[in-house]
Amino acid sequence: MSRIEKTLEITNKYGLHARASTRLSQVAQEFSSSVHLKLVSDQDGQTVDVKSVLGILSMGAESGESVHITVEGDDADKAMAAIEDIFERKFDEE
């Protein structure tokens, strides 16, 4: 079982709003690994399960903020690569 951690910046125009959160959650659900994220600016704040759209939305993450992502499981490397890709593609919004 692998564990990968990375910090990524939210660069799409509206941050992790409903559509972006849904898309991110869909990507995470394609893998068996657990995927969690936390706002870098909120070190005492919540860590949410990326497979939960409501969890992601509850963070209120905006454009320009950074999130710390932790992926743990047998397919962690593939899951993290897919998550990095969706961030780079700005959640397919632009």
DSSP file (Angstrom, degrees, kcal/mol; ACC not computed):
  #  RESIDUE AA STRUCTURE BP1 BP2  ACC     N-H-->O    O-->H-N    N-H-->O    O-->H-N    TCO  KAPPA ALPHA  PHI   PSI    X-CA   Y-CA   Z-CA
    1    1 A M              0   0    0      0, 0.0     2,-0.3     0, 0.0    73,-0.2   0.000 360.0 360.0 360.0 129.9    0.0    0.0    0.0
    2    2 A S  E     -A   73   0A   0     71,-1.7    71,-2.7     2,-0.0     2,-0.4  -0.692 360.0-158.5-103.9 154.9    1.4    3.4   -1.0
    3    3 A R  E     -A   72   0A   0     -2,-0.3     2,-0.4    69,-0.2    69,-0.2  -0.992  12.6-179.2-133.0 125.3    0.9    6.8    0.4
    4    4 A I  E     -A   71   0A   0     67,-2.9    67,-2.9    -2,-0.4     2,-0.4  -0.980   4.6-170.5-126.7 136.6    1.5   10.0   -1.7
    5    5 A E  E     +A   70   0A   0     -2,-0.4     2,-0.3    65,-0.2    65,-0.2  -0.989  12.9 161.2-127.9 136.9    1.2   13.6   -0.5
    6    6 A K  E     -A   69   0A   0     63,-2.3    63,-3.5    -2,-0.4     2,-0.5  -0.983  32.0-132.2-148.1 156.8    1.3   16.7   -2.7
    7    7 A T  E     -A   68   0A   0     -2,-0.3     2,-0.3    61,-0.2    61,-0.2  -0.964  28.6-177.2-112.2 128.2    0.3   20.3   -2.6
    8    8 A L  E     -A   67   0A   0     59,-2.6    59,-3.0    -2,-0.5     2,-0.4  -0.929  21.0-128.8-125.8 148.5   -1.6   21.7   -5.6
    9    9 A E  E     -A   66   0A   0     -2,-0.3     2,-0.7    57,-0.2    57,-0.2  -0.782  18.9-127.5 -97.0 140.0   -2.9   25.1   -6.4
   10   10 A I        +     0   0    0     55,-3.1    54,-3.5    -2,-0.4    55,-0.1  -0.776  36.9 166.4 -83.8 114.7   -6.5   25.7   -7.5
   11   11 A T        +     0   0    0     -2,-0.7    -1,-0.1    76,-0.3    52,-0.1   0.458  34.2 107.2-115.2  -3.6   -6.1   27.7  -10.7
   12   12 A N  S >  S-     0   0    0      1,-0.1     3,-0.8    50,-0.1    52,-0.1  -0.399  81.0-108.0 -74.9 161.1   -9.6   27.6  -12.3
   13   13 A K  T 3  S+     0   0    0      1,-0.2    50,-0.3    77,-0.1    -1,-0.1   0.822 110.3  32.1 -60.9 -38.9  -11.6   30.8  -12.1
   14   14 A Y  T 3  S-     0   0    0      1,-0.3    -1,-0.2    48,-0.1     6,-0.0   0.329  96.8-135.6-108.3   7.7  -14.2   29.8   -9.5
   15   15 A G    <   -     0   0    0     -3,-0.8     2,-1.8    47,-0.2    -1,-0.3  -0.311  64.9 -20.2  72.2-157.7  -12.3   27.5   -7.2
   16   16 A L  S    S+     0   0    0     45,-2.2    45,-0.3     4,-0.1    44,-0.2  -0.488  87.5 150.7 -89.4  68.9  -13.8   24.2   -5.9
   17   17 A H     >  -     0   0    0     -2,-1.8     4,-2.9    43,-0.1     5,-0.3  -0.113  65.3 -70.8 -83.7-170.5  -17.5   25.2   -6.5
   18   18 A A  H  > S+     0   0    0      1,-0.2     4,-2.3     2,-0.2     5,-0.2   0.893 130.6  42.9 -57.0 -48.9  -20.2   22.6   -7.3
   19   19 A R  H  > S+     0   0    0      2,-0.2     4,-2.3     1,-0.2    -1,-0.2   0.935 118.2  44.0 -67.1 -45.7  -19.1   21.6  -10.9
   20   20 A A  H  > S+     0   0    0     -5,-0.2     4,-2.6     2,-0.2    -2,-0.2   0.898 114.3  50.8 -65.6 -40.4  -15.4   21.4  -10.1
   21   21 A S  H  X S+     0   0    0     -4,-2.9     4,-2.5     2,-0.2    -1,-0.2   0.900 110.5  49.4 -64.2 -40.8  -16.0   19.5   -6.8
   22   22 A T  H  X S+     0   0    0     -4,-2.3     4,-2.4    -5,-0.3    -2,-0.2   0.925 112.0  48.0 -63.4 -45.0  -18.2   17.0   -8.6
   23   23 A R  H  X S+     0   0    0     -4,-2.3     4,-2.0     2,-0.2    -2,-0.2   0.920 112.5  48.4 -63.9 -43.9  -15.6   16.5  -11.3
   24   24 A L  H  X S+     0   0    0     -4,-2.6     4,-2.2     1,-0.2    -1,-0.2   0.915 112.0  49.6 -62.0 -43.8  -12.8   16.1   -8.8
   25   25 A S  H  X S+     0   0    0     -4,-2.5     4,-2.2     1,-0.2    -2,-0.2   0.898 108.1  53.6 -62.9 -41.4  -14.9   13.6   -6.8
   26   26 A Q  H  X S+     0   0    0     -4,-2.4     4,-0.6     1,-0.2    -1,-0.2   0.901 108.7  49.5 -60.6 -41.5  -15.7   11.6   -9.9
   27   27 A V  H >< S+     0   0    0     -4,-2.0     3,-1.2     1,-0.2    -1,-0.2   0.938 111.2  48.9 -63.2 -46.4  -12.0   11.3  -10.7
   28   28 A A  H >< S+     0   0    0     -4,-2.2     3,-1.7     1,-0.3    -2,-0.2   0.863 104.2  60.4 -61.8 -36.4  -11.2   10.1   -7.1
   29   29 A Q  H 3< S+     0   0    0     -4,-2.2    -1,-0.3     1,-0.3    -2,-0.2   0.635  88.4  72.9 -69.2 -13.3  -14.0    7.5   -7.3
   30   30 A E  T << S+     0   0    0     -3,-1.2     2,-0.3    -4,-0.6    -1,-0.3   0.585  96.5  60.5 -74.0  -8.8  -12.4    5.8  -10.2
   31   31 A F  S <  S-     0   0    0     -3,-1.7    45,-0.0    -4,-0.2     0, 0.0  -0.851  74.5-137.1-123.6 154.3   -9.7    4.4   -7.8
   32   32 A S  S    S+     0   0    0     -2,-0.3    -1,-0.1     2,-0.1    44,-0.1   0.704  76.2 101.0 -80.5 -19.9   -9.8    2.2   -4.7
   33   33 A S  S    S-     0   0    0     40,-0.1     2,-0.3     1,-0.1    40,-0.3  -0.259  79.9-112.8 -63.4 150.2   -7.3    4.4   -2.9
   34   34 A S  E     -B   72   0A   0     38,-2.8    38,-2.5    16,-0.0     2,-0.4  -0.657  31.7-162.0 -81.0 143.0   -8.6    6.9   -0.2
   35   35 A V  E     +B   71   0A   0     -2,-0.3    15,-2.8    36,-0.2    16,-0.5  -0.991  12.6 173.0-132.4 123.6   -8.1   10.5   -1.2
   36   36 A H  E     -BC  70  49A   0     34,-2.6    34,-2.8    -2,-0.4     2,-0.3  -0.947   7.5-168.4-129.3 150.1   -8.2   13.4    1.3
   37   37 A L  E     -BC  69  48A   0     11,-2.1    11,-2.7    -2,-0.3     2,-0.3  -0.971   5.3-175.0-139.5 158.4   -7.6   17.1    1.0
   38   38 A K  E     -B   68   0A   0     30,-1.5    30,-3.3    -2,-0.3     2,-0.3  -0.993  35.6-104.6-147.9 141.6   -7.1   20.0    3.3
   39   39 A L  E >   -B   67   0A   0      7,-0.5     3,-1.1    -2,-0.3    28,-0.3  -0.544  23.9-143.8 -67.6 130.9   -6.7   23.7    2.6
   40   40 A V  T 3  S+     0   0    0     26,-2.6     3,-0.3    -2,-0.3    -1,-0.2   0.866 100.3  56.0 -63.1 -36.5   -3.0   24.6    3.2
   41   41 A S  T 3  S+     0   0    0     25,-0.5     2,-0.4     1,-0.2    -1,-0.2   0.587 103.4  57.6 -73.1  -9.6   -4.1   28.0    4.7
   42   42 A D    X   +     0   0    0     -3,-1.1     3,-2.0     1,-0.1    -1,-0.2  -0.587  60.0 164.1-122.6  68.1   -6.2   26.2    7.3
   43   43 A Q  T 3  S+     0   0    0     -2,-0.4    -1,-0.1    -3,-0.3    -2,-0.1   0.762  81.0  43.9 -61.0 -27.5   -3.8   23.9    9.2
   44   44 A D  T 3  S+     0   0    0     -3,-0.1    -1,-0.3     2,-0.0    -2,-0.0   0.400 101.6  98.1 -94.7   2.8   -6.2   23.4   12.0
   45   45 A G  S <  S-     0   0    0     -3,-2.0     2,-0.1    -6,-0.2    14,-0.0   0.043  81.0 -63.5 -82.5-168.7   -9.2   23.0    9.7
   46   46 A Q        -     0   0    0     13,-0.0     2,-0.5     1,-0.0    -7,-0.5  -0.393  30.4-144.1 -81.3 150.4  -10.9   19.9    8.4
   47   47 A T        -     0   0    0     -9,-0.1     2,-0.3    -2,-0.1    -9,-0.2  -0.963  27.2-158.0-107.1 130.0   -9.6   17.2    6.1
   48   48 A V  E     -C   37   0A   0    -11,-2.7   -11,-2.1    -2,-0.5     2,-0.6  -0.807  21.4-113.4-116.0 153.2  -12.2   16.0    3.7
   49   49 A D  E >   -C   36   0A   0     -2,-0.3     3,-1.9   -13,-0.2     7,-0.3  -0.720  22.1-148.7 -78.9 120.4  -12.8   12.8    1.7
   50   50 A V  T 3  S+     0   0    0    -15,-2.8   -22,-0.2    -2,-0.6   -21,-0.2   0.686  94.1  69.0 -68.5 -17.5  -12.5   13.8   -1.9
   51   51 A K  T 3  S+     0   0    0    -16,-0.5     2,-0.6   -23,-0.1    -1,-0.3   0.521  88.8  77.4 -77.5  -3.2  -15.0   11.1   -2.9
   52   52 A S    <>  -     0   0    0     -3,-1.9     4,-2.0     1,-0.2     5,-0.2  -0.930  63.5-165.4-109.3 111.8  -17.6   13.3   -1.1
   53   53 A V  H  > S+     0   0    0     -2,-0.6     4,-2.7     1,-0.2     5,-0.2   0.917  92.8  52.1 -60.6 -43.7  -18.8   16.3   -3.2
   54   54 A L  H  > S+     0   0    0      1,-0.2     4,-2.0     2,-0.2    -1,-0.2   0.870 106.5  54.3 -62.7 -35.9  -20.4   17.8   -0.1
   55   55 A G  H  > S+     0   0    0     -6,-0.2     4,-0.5     2,-0.2    -1,-0.2   0.929 110.4  45.5 -61.7 -45.5  -17.1   17.4    1.8
   56   56 A I  H >X S+     0   0    0     -4,-2.0     3,-1.4    -7,-0.3     4,-0.5   0.934 112.7  50.6 -63.6 -46.2  -15.2   19.3   -0.8
   57   57 A L  H >< S+     0   0    0     -4,-2.7     3,-1.1     1,-0.3    -1,-0.2   0.848 100.2  64.7 -60.6 -34.5  -17.8   22.0   -1.1
   58   58 A S  H 3< S+     0   0    0     -4,-2.0    -1,-0.3     1,-0.3    -2,-0.2   0.703  92.9  63.7 -65.0 -18.0  -17.8   22.5    2.7
   59   59 A M  H << S-     0   0    0     -3,-1.4    -1,-0.3    -4,-0.5    -2,-0.2   0.799  90.8-146.2 -75.7 -28.7  -14.2   23.7    2.5
   60   60 A G    <<  -     0   0    0     -3,-1.1     2,-0.2    -4,-0.5    -3,-0.1   0.855  25.4-174.8  65.0  35.3  -15.0   26.8    0.4
   61   61 A A        -     0   0    0     -5,-0.5   -45,-2.2   -45,-0.3     2,-0.2  -0.466   4.4-160.9 -70.2 128.0  -11.8   26.5   -1.5
   62   62 A E    >   -     0   0    0    -47,-0.2     3,-1.9    -2,-0.2   -52,-0.3  -0.626  30.1 -76.1-108.5 164.9  -11.3   29.5   -3.9
   63   63 A S  T 3  S+     0   0    0    -50,-0.3   -52,-0.2     1,-0.2    -1,-0.1  -0.319 117.5  28.4 -57.1 137.1   -9.1   30.1   -6.9
   64   64 A G  T 3  S+     0   0    0    -54,-3.5    -1,-0.2     1,-0.4     2,-0.1   0.191  94.0 116.3  94.1 -15.7   -5.5   30.8   -5.9
   65   65 A E    <   -     0   0    0     -3,-1.9   -55,-3.1   -55,-0.1    -1,-0.4  -0.475  59.5-131.5 -82.4 158.4   -5.6   28.7   -2.7
   66   66 A S  E     -A    9   0A   0    -57,-0.2   -26,-2.6    -2,-0.1   -25,-0.5  -0.867  15.6-159.2-110.3 145.6   -3.5   25.6   -2.3
   67   67 A V  E     -AB   8  39A   0    -59,-3.0   -59,-2.6    -2,-0.4     2,-0.6  -0.954  14.1-136.1-123.3 143.9   -4.7   22.2   -1.1
   68   68 A H  E     -AB   7  38A   0    -30,-3.3   -30,-1.5    -2,-0.4     2,-0.4  -0.885  25.3-161.5 -98.0 121.9   -2.7   19.4    0.5
   69   69 A I  E     -AB   6  37A   0    -63,-3.5   -63,-2.3    -2,-0.6     2,-0.5  -0.889   9.0-168.8-111.1 133.9   -3.8   16.1   -1.0
   70   70 A T  E     -AB   5  36A   0    -34,-2.8   -34,-2.6    -2,-0.4     2,-0.4  -0.987   3.8-174.6-122.1 124.5   -3.1   12.7    0.5
   71   71 A V  E     +AB   4  35A   0    -67,-2.9   -67,-2.9    -2,-0.5     2,-0.4  -0.975   5.4 179.0-119.8 130.1   -3.7    9.5   -1.5
   72   72 A E  E     +AB   3  34A   0    -38,-2.5   -38,-2.8    -2,-0.4     2,-0.3  -0.985  31.7  64.7-137.8 125.9   -3.3    6.1    0.2
   73   73 A G  E >  S-A    2   0A   0    -71,-2.7   -71,-1.7    -2,-0.4     3,-1.3  -0.918  88.7 -59.6 154.1-178.0   -3.9    2.7   -1.3
   74   74 A D  T 3  S+     0   0    0     -2,-0.3     3,-0.2     1,-0.3    -1,-0.1   0.789 132.1  37.0 -67.2 -29.3   -2.8    0.1   -3.9
   75   75 A D  T 3> S+     0   0    0      1,-0.2     4,-2.5     2,-0.1    -1,-0.3  -0.051  77.7 127.3-112.5  32.1   -3.4    2.4   -6.8
   76   76 A A  H <> S+     0   0    0     -3,-1.3     4,-2.8     1,-0.2     5,-0.2   0.862  70.4  54.0 -58.1 -40.0   -2.2    5.7   -5.1
   77   77 A D  H  > S+     0   0    0     -3,-0.2     4,-1.9    -4,-0.2    -1,-0.2   0.915 112.2  43.2 -64.5 -41.9    0.2    6.6   -7.9
   78   78 A K  H  > S+     0   0    0      2,-0.2     4,-2.1     1,-0.2    -2,-0.2   0.894 114.3  51.1 -69.3 -39.8   -2.4    6.3  -10.6
   79   79 A A  H  X S+     0   0    0     -4,-2.5     4,-2.2     2,-0.2    -2,-0.2   0.927 110.9  47.6 -63.8 -45.3   -5.0    8.2   -8.5
   80   80 A M  H  X S+     0   0    0     -4,-2.8     4,-2.9     1,-0.2     5,-0.2   0.897 110.1  52.9 -64.6 -39.4   -2.6   11.0   -7.7
   81   81 A A  H  X S+     0   0    0     -4,-1.9     4,-2.0    -5,-0.2    -1,-0.2   0.910 110.7  47.4 -61.6 -41.4   -1.6   11.3  -11.4
   82   82 A A  H  X S+     0   0    0     -4,-2.1     4,-2.1     2,-0.2    -2,-0.2   0.876 112.6  49.1 -67.7 -37.7   -5.3   11.6  -12.4
   83   83 A I  H  X S+     0   0    0     -4,-2.2     4,-2.0     2,-0.2    -2,-0.2   0.918 110.7  49.5 -68.5 -43.9   -6.0   14.2   -9.7
   84   84 A E  H  X S+     0   0    0     -4,-2.9     4,-2.5     1,-0.2    -2,-0.2   0.904 110.3  53.0 -59.4 -40.2   -2.9   16.3  -10.7
   85   85 A D  H  X S+     0   0    0     -4,-2.0     4,-2.1    -5,-0.2    -2,-0.2   0.913 107.4  49.0 -63.0 -44.3   -4.2   16.0  -14.3
   86   86 A I  H  <>S+     0   0    0     -4,-2.1     5,-3.0     1,-0.2     6,-0.3   0.859 111.8  49.9 -67.5 -33.4   -7.7   17.3  -13.5
   87   87 A F  H ><5S+     0   0    0     -4,-2.0     3,-1.6     3,-0.2   -76,-0.3   0.929 111.1  49.0 -65.7 -45.0   -6.2   20.2  -11.5
   88   88 A E  H 3<5S+     0   0    0     -4,-2.5    -2,-0.2     1,-0.3    -1,-0.2   0.842 109.9  51.6 -63.3 -33.6   -3.9   21.1  -14.5
   89   89 A R  T ><>S-     0   0    0     -4,-2.1     3,-1.3    -5,-0.2     5,-0.5   0.341 114.5-119.9 -85.2   7.3   -6.9   20.9  -16.8
   90   90 A K  G X 5 -     0   0    0     -3,-1.6     3,-1.6     1,-0.3     4,-0.2   0.871  66.0 -62.0  54.5  41.5   -8.7   23.3  -14.5
   91   91 A F  G 3 <S-     0   0    0     -5,-3.0    -1,-0.3     1,-0.3    -4,-0.1   0.742  87.9 -73.4  59.3  27.0  -11.5   20.8  -13.9
   92   92 A D  G < 5S+     0   0    0     -3,-1.3    -1,-0.3    -6,-0.3    -2,-0.2   0.775 110.0 115.5  60.7  30.3  -12.3   20.9  -17.6
   93   93 A E  T < 5       0   0    0     -3,-1.6    -2,-0.1    -4,-0.4    -3,-0.1   0.681 360.0 360.0-100.9 -21.2  -13.9   24.3  -17.2
   94   94 A E      <       0   0    0     -5,-0.5    -4,-0.1    -4,-0.2    -1,-0.1   0.420 360.0 360.0-119.3 360.0  -11.7   26.5  -19.3
